[in-house]
Amino acid sequence: MKFEHLVQINDLTDKGTPNLSKQQLWDGLLCRAFEPEKFLIGLESSDIKKVSETHLKRKLDLPGVVVHDQVKVYEKRDEIIYTIEPNDTVEEGKLTMTIEEPEPESLFVRFSYCTKYRIGLGDELPYDDFVQQAYLLTDIDTIKIIRSFSFN
């Protein structure tokens, strides 16, 4: 399944909501990689190894499942890519988060998912809609959490 959506960060017409700077947003997205416990509900433990300045390997213990992934950070492209390593209970997958700035201070994050299912489920299934909705809500929550760090 491939799924992609944009989350608006700054609404330049809304003077009541403080804008995030591009740096605040970037720092928040990095925090999601380095401190997953602040973003993943139910995370029991995590083990994060810094392979290089731009590459992490992580082990995330969630209820009933262990996820191994790699995170690559591309600051010059304003992009972070998570790649899930397949195992007995988890299929491979990829999440790319890219900051977009169509005009100064007008920030968005594009979340792009590519997920494989353990069993062939077909193309258009209600399960896809459920997963896509879960991704969307998680991504909106990510921005809410980043916003709370930035203005506290």
C-alpha positions as CSV (number, residue, x, y, z in Angstrom):
1,M,0.0,0.0,0.0
2,K,1.3,3.5,-0.9
3,F,-0.2,6.4,0.9
4,E,0.9,10.1,1.1
5,H,-0.6,13.2,2.7
6,L,0.4,16.7,3.8
7,V,0.0,18.2,7.3
8,Q,0.0,22.0,7.4
9,I,2.2,23.4,10.0
10,N,1.7,27.2,9.7
11,D,-1.4,28.8,8.6
12,L,-0.3,32.3,7.7
13,T,-3.9,33.6,7.8
14,D,-4.4,32.4,11.4
15,K,-2.9,35.1,13.6
16,G,-4.1,33.3,16.8
17,T,-1.8,30.3,16.4
18,P,1.9,30.8,16.7
19,N,4.0,29.7,13.8
20,L,6.8,27.2,14.0
21,S,10.1,28.1,12.5
22,K,11.6,25.6,10.0
23,Q,14.3,24.9,12.6
24,Q,11.8,24.1,15.4
25,L,9.9,21.8,13.0
26,W,13.2,20.1,11.9
27,D,14.3,19.7,15.6
28,G,10.9,18.2,16.4
29,L,11.1,15.7,13.5
30,L,14.6,14.7,14.7
31,C,13.2,14.2,18.2
32,R,10.7,11.7,16.9
33,A,13.7,9.7,15.6
34,F,15.9,10.0,18.7
35,E,13.2,9.9,21.4
36,P,10.4,7.7,20.1
37,E,8.9,7.4,23.6
38,K,7.6,10.9,23.3
39,F,5.6,10.0,20.2
40,L,4.7,6.3,20.3
41,I,1.9,5.4,22.7
42,G,2.6,2.0,24.3
43,L,6.3,1.9,23.6
44,E,7.7,-0.4,26.3
45,S,11.4,0.3,25.5
46,S,13.8,1.3,22.8
47,D,17.4,0.8,21.9
48,I,18.9,3.4,19.6
49,K,22.3,3.1,18.1
50,K,23.9,6.0,16.2
51,V,25.7,4.5,13.2
52,S,26.8,7.9,11.8
53,E,25.7,11.6,12.0
54,T,22.9,10.8,9.5
55,H,22.0,7.2,10.3
56,L,20.4,5.5,13.3
57,K,19.4,1.8,14.0
58,R,16.6,1.4,16.4
59,K,14.8,-1.5,18.2
60,L,11.4,-0.6,19.4
61,D,9.5,-2.9,21.8
62,L,5.8,-2.4,21.4
63,P,3.1,-4.5,22.9
64,G,3.3,-7.9,21.2
65,V,5.8,-6.8,18.5
66,V,9.4,-5.8,18.2
67,V,10.2,-3.4,15.3
68,H,13.7,-2.9,14.0
69,D,14.2,0.1,11.8
70,Q,16.8,2.4,10.3
71,V,16.5,6.1,10.2
72,K,18.4,8.2,7.7
73,V,18.5,12.0,8.1
74,Y,18.9,14.3,5.1
75,E,19.1,17.8,6.6
76,K,20.0,19.5,3.3
77,R,16.8,17.9,1.7
78,D,14.8,18.5,4.9
79,E,13.9,14.8,4.9
80,I,13.9,11.9,7.3
81,I,13.4,8.3,6.0
82,Y,12.4,5.4,8.3
83,T,12.9,1.9,6.9
84,I,11.4,-1.0,8.8
85,E,13.4,-4.3,8.6
86,P,11.1,-7.3,8.1
87,N,11.0,-10.1,10.7
88,D,8.6,-12.9,11.7
89,T,5.8,-10.5,12.8
90,V,6.5,-7.3,10.9
91,E,6.6,-6.7,7.2
92,E,9.0,-4.2,5.6
93,G,7.8,-0.6,5.2
94,K,9.0,2.9,4.7
95,L,8.0,6.3,5.9
96,T,9.5,9.5,4.4
97,M,8.9,12.8,6.1
98,T,9.7,15.9,4.0
99,I,9.4,19.5,5.0
100,E,8.0,21.6,2.3
101,E,8.0,25.4,2.2
102,P,6.0,26.7,-0.8
103,E,6.5,30.3,0.4
104,P,8.4,31.8,3.3
105,E,7.1,30.5,6.7
106,S,4.4,28.5,5.0
107,L,5.5,25.1,6.2
108,F,4.0,21.6,5.5
109,V,5.3,18.1,6.2
110,R,4.7,15.5,3.5
111,F,4.3,12.0,5.0
112,S,4.8,9.2,2.4
113,Y,4.2,5.6,3.4
114,C,5.0,2.4,1.5
115,T,3.8,-0.7,3.4
116,K,3.7,-4.3,2.6
117,Y,1.2,-6.8,4.1
118,R,2.3,-10.2,5.3
119,I,-0.5,-11.8,3.2
120,G,-1.8,-10.6,-0.2
121,L,-4.9,-8.8,0.7
122,G,-5.8,-7.3,-2.7
123,D,-5.8,-3.7,-3.8
124,E,-8.7,-1.6,-2.5
125,L,-9.7,-2.9,0.9
126,P,-11.3,-1.3,3.9
127,Y,-8.2,-2.3,5.8
128,D,-6.2,0.2,3.7
129,D,-8.6,2.9,4.8
130,F,-8.2,2.0,8.4
131,V,-4.4,2.0,8.2
132,Q,-4.4,5.3,6.3
133,Q,-6.6,6.9,8.9
134,A,-4.3,5.6,11.6
135,Y,-1.2,7.1,9.8
136,L,-3.0,10.4,9.4
137,L,-4.0,10.7,13.0
138,T,-0.5,9.7,14.2
139,D,1.1,12.3,11.9
140,I,-1.3,15.1,13.1
141,D,-0.4,14.0,16.7
142,T,3.3,14.2,15.9
143,I,2.9,17.9,14.9
144,K,0.9,18.6,18.0
145,I,3.6,17.1,20.1
146,I,6.3,19.1,18.3
147,R,4.3,22.3,18.7
148,S,4.0,21.6,22.5
149,F,7.8,21.4,22.8
150,S,8.3,24.6,20.9
151,F,6.0,26.8,22.9
152,N,6.5,25.5,26.5
